């Protein structure tokens, strides 16, 4: 039987019972639409996380406190802090793969000024911090090396803090108090948004680390050292160079464990993307269950169709149709129903994804390959669940089929 004729017969048979065909498709439609939406949400979340990680800085590396043990039990990363300003200075001086280095002193405090007060995080850094984080100012400017050396009481506000304390004015040039110490606002940073963990990067104030040590910190240890490389390809070499310089600075003997931890954006991105990918696959797997349910529905309806059309099958076989022709006819009907349901599901899935993004503000990404996979999968469902009814139809005895009432 010619393919065009076979397809035409299958199509006419499907259209003969439009409501039943539509109900048969429903499981496939819902399954494909659900898979498309879940994949779109997963891809959107992964893309958003990647953008947020890129927003952390340019080719950034972080040196953090190491771990310690008590009674043979590790207390975890960050429990043993030996990071100092001389460590950061040594990295800046000797690092050949490092474009910029800055210590980071973390603290929290109440900022008073403008419209009231605001409790926020405080970061004591060097001027290199701006280049490392690739973070420009919205107004005013960042502090300079001269401000750092002179231990000037100058502060740069994150946009969240600036908008909270100075909602209707530019705070540059204004006086604020940080832990009862007067500071002059010299700049406001451009908005960075939230991190992948949901923390507001703009809810912070930035001051020279020398000023933080003199007026706020009260200790010689620093929370973190951040650095950037000249290019992404330098990151592996830079990590090894940082490890070597830090071990020398801390006078660690060969074989002795590092008392610090080095992290880069690729590590963070891989962990975050891996988690998102697993969640996307899990959601898609759950949504795929409805495809299986839809396939079972197709098989049931096709079995009913074989029973209803037994006499028709007998007539076809009596006038020369072979078993293979009957098998192909019912198999094509099953595939057409599945593929048509898959195409409708793709349209509904894309529409639902766009509507969800507009209604909730969630990030969604519609990968074209998801549509192709959905169509192929729905066709596979049609073949898998349509084969048994088609085979049953092809195995009918023509004489018994003609006698069927």
Beta strands, then each sheet from edge to edge (+ up, - down):
strand 1: 60-70
strand 2: 73-80
strand 3: 98-113
strand 4: 116-125
strand 5: 137-140
strand 6: 154-157
strand 7: 175-178
strand 8: 181-189
strand 9: 204-208
strand 10: 224-229
strand 11: 260-264
sheet 1: 2+ 1- 10+ 3- 4+ 9+ 6- 8- 5+
sheet 2: 2+ 1- 11+
sheet 3: 2+ 1- 10+ 3- 7+
end
